[in-house]
Amino acid sequence: MCVAKNSFLYFRHGKPPIKMTQADTAFAVLFADVSGSTRLYEKLGNAEALVAVGQCLDLVRTACEGRGGRVVKTIGDEAMTVFRSVDDAVEAAAEVQAKLAELPPVNGIRLGMRMGFQFGPAIEAEGDVYGDSVNVASRMVGLAKAGQVITSSETVEALSPWLRSRFRELDSLTVKGKSEDIRICELLWQESADELTALSTRPKSQPAKMWLRLGEREIELTESQDALTLGRDLQCDIVIADRMASRMHARIERRRDKFVLIDQSSNGTYVTVEGEKEILVRREELMLRGRGQISFGHAAQPDATEVLRYSCIAVL
């Protein structure tokens, strides 16, 4: 039987809960996290906040089990669930968000959940589920805001056509552990299109490259590598032989079409963008632009050999 609610189709069916084995390797993994739980505990107190969080997690369990999935585990204010059908995962997520939206505020605080899911290979062992889809789903919920359901474009392509049309692409983001950027999509579960924030057309991000030079050594950082480590430690990708540098001094990360320097040192990192004044970066981040040089632990000196020169551009 099909029931229309909030303009989203909910299906009530008598599917029995699935029994998964190691041979079943394609799962839809859905994470649901209570948004702002720290504020809940601060404002409501432990006892009342615990009841509110439990109410949210009960909604997740009911919606999940009602669509043939199961709750793998709950950790604090987060639940991990799995489905054999990716369509069922979407319907469960939409049901949870719609029912949460109908709940009255608790002492002036509206309850909300962030949700993220991924469909792909995983394996069940001793009641838990492991694999790439679990890792990506965990990243997706981390990107979501209260009331959002986030997934990858790869998962959207696996959905039935009518469900596929209920998603919009948000952006392409660099996700730790993935060699390429992931296109992020949001489920439009709300009743009216008027409630949705209109997205302007974003120009497509261009792949980026960075060239680094230290002495005679040249390094190219491209889309295939997320980050480089820099410091005195021999395990670093680029070893800095300067006693003022820390053992694990800094990282350079690629984020979509940009490169960011992250200082984690004692003495700081000195960055000079070509044509500009030198900047001290200490325990913070700086987006690297154009061309320039980086000195570790002290200001750059004309005769210094341990100065890292860089050039970063977008590739058309």
Helices and strands as residue ranges (DSSP letters): E 2-5, E 8-11, E 26-34, H 37-44, H 46-65, E 70-75, E 78-83, H 86-102, E 113-121, E 123-125, E 128-130, H 132-143, E 149-152, H 153-157, H 161-164, E 167-173, E 182-187, G 193-195, E 208-214, E 217-221, E 227-231, E 238-239, E 250-255, E 258-263, E 269-273, E 279-281, E 285-288, E 291-296, E 308-314
